[in-house]
Amino acid sequence: MTKEEIIAAKIRELKSFSGSHSPSIETVLQLIPEIEMKIDACFLSNPYATELFLNNLQEQIISKGHLRKMLEYYPPQNRDIGKFIQTFTNISAENIFVGNGAIEIIQAILHQFAERNVAVPIPTFSSYYEFLRQDCVLHTYLLSKDNDMALDLYKYTQFISDRKVDTAIIINPSNPTAEYITQQNIIDFLDNNKHLKNIILDISFVHFAYENEQYDYINYEQLIYQYPNLILVKSMSKDFGIAGVRAGYAIMSADRVTTLLDNGYLWNSSGMAAYFFKLLSQKSFQVDYEVIRKKYIAEARMFYESLKANKSVQVLPSKSNFALVELPSHINSFDFTIEMLTKYHIYVRDCSDKIGLKGNYVRIASRSEAENEKIVSALSLITNSF
Ligand SMILES: *Cc1c(COP(=O)(O)O)cnc(C)c1O
């Protein structure tokens, strides 16, 4: 057996013990040290932003000897970090809730504010159903392959009213489909659903979306002043490439923020997350970030076009930094993932465990330009050889 065959056999064995879910990459790498991963196209982040953050951290904190202070002292409290976020969102701090990652926010708002009937388009980011309270009823709205997995907001509105939903969830751009719904369509949806108790709009990927050729930032934040039932959820993990820092925020009515803070979350951000938000409130950082945000969008678009040029696969429409790719029916998505990893050292997300997604789908993230070329060429080599 070749080294690749040995690794593939080991991964298959591992998978047979993990039920309907694929083993996590951490488990795979730990149990099979022979595997070399060179490109992580599973994690959906902007690698240039990670570098920008690191450079600033080095200059402003580490080289100045401030790291000790960051570790030794308590970080600012939730509302004080909210004041940093106020400076770049132009939203009053009383409407801002800071989370230890957006995951914590999703859990907090579902637990506190969902009444009973919660609607979620699927496939989705799994926390939106996994963290539901026991007494809530999950209403999954299944996206259709015939329609490129697009979310039709008129049909979704009908579904919401039929099911007497009080809390509706939309991720825009979506994960895992990468679909972007225009702001005007979102506004129409908000107008048609003013009677709902909560509309949770997750804009974690909005920095990668665009509605004009200048890739100008699309501002959803101000909508909360017009729509009191709107709750915006924003992770910083993907656009700033800092999942390890655990930073996210939500924007919502002031009374909701007070309710959450009355239940805890006083010092839920680390000193590193507090520094990150402080950095984001600096004009010079905002200018630097805006340059690489647009550079990364341009590269992600090129990547998307190269993926689409491969006629053996179906690439769903994307205005995000990744694409959901349907492999031809004879290529199993798990086998494909193994081949990418063992032969080309590229890790992509096998989506066979995603509820609401039937078929051989993999999710592939845009990385640096050089890495993207390697991903595209590996994809062609594999789809031509299977
Ligand atoms: C990754 C992700 C999150 C959670 O991110 P955190 O790392 O917890 O900030 C939330 N929503 C969506 C849609 C995501 O993809």
The ligand as a Tripos MOL2 file, in Angstrom:
@<TRIPOS>MOLECULE
LIG
   15    15     1     0     0
SMALL
NO_CHARGES

@<TRIPOS>ATOM
      1 C1        -18.7650   30.8400   12.3080 C.3       1 LIG1
      2 C2        -20.1230   31.3910   12.4240 C.ar      1 LIG1
      3 C3        -20.6150   31.8970   13.6430 C.ar      1 LIG1
      4 C4        -19.8860   31.7910   14.9550 C.3       1 LIG1
      5 O1        -18.6860   32.4200   14.9770 O.3       1 LIG1
      6 P1        -17.8480   32.6850   16.2950 P.3       1 LIG1
      7 O2        -16.5070   32.1200   15.9960 O.co2     1 LIG1
      8 O3        -18.5030   32.0360   17.4490 O.co2     1 LIG1
      9 O4        -17.8180   34.1650   16.4170 O.co2     1 LIG1
     10 C5        -21.8940   32.4490   13.6670 C.ar      1 LIG1
     11 N1        -22.6580   32.4800   12.5590 N.ar      1 LIG1
     12 C6        -22.2220   31.9960   11.3800 C.ar      1 LIG1
     13 C7        -23.1230   32.0680   10.1930 C.3       1 LIG1
     14 C8        -20.9450   31.4320   11.2710 C.ar      1 LIG1
     15 O5        -20.5370   30.9140   10.1070 O.3       1 LIG1
@<TRIPOS>BOND
     1     1     2 1
     2     2     3 ar
     3     2    14 ar
     4     3     4 1
     5     3    10 ar
     6     4     5 1
     7     5     6 1
     8     6     7 2
     9     6     8 1
    10     6     9 1
    11    10    11 ar
    12    11    12 ar
    13    12    13 1
    14    12    14 ar
    15    14    15 1
@<TRIPOS>SUBSTRUCTURE
     1 LIG1         1 GROUP 0 **** ****
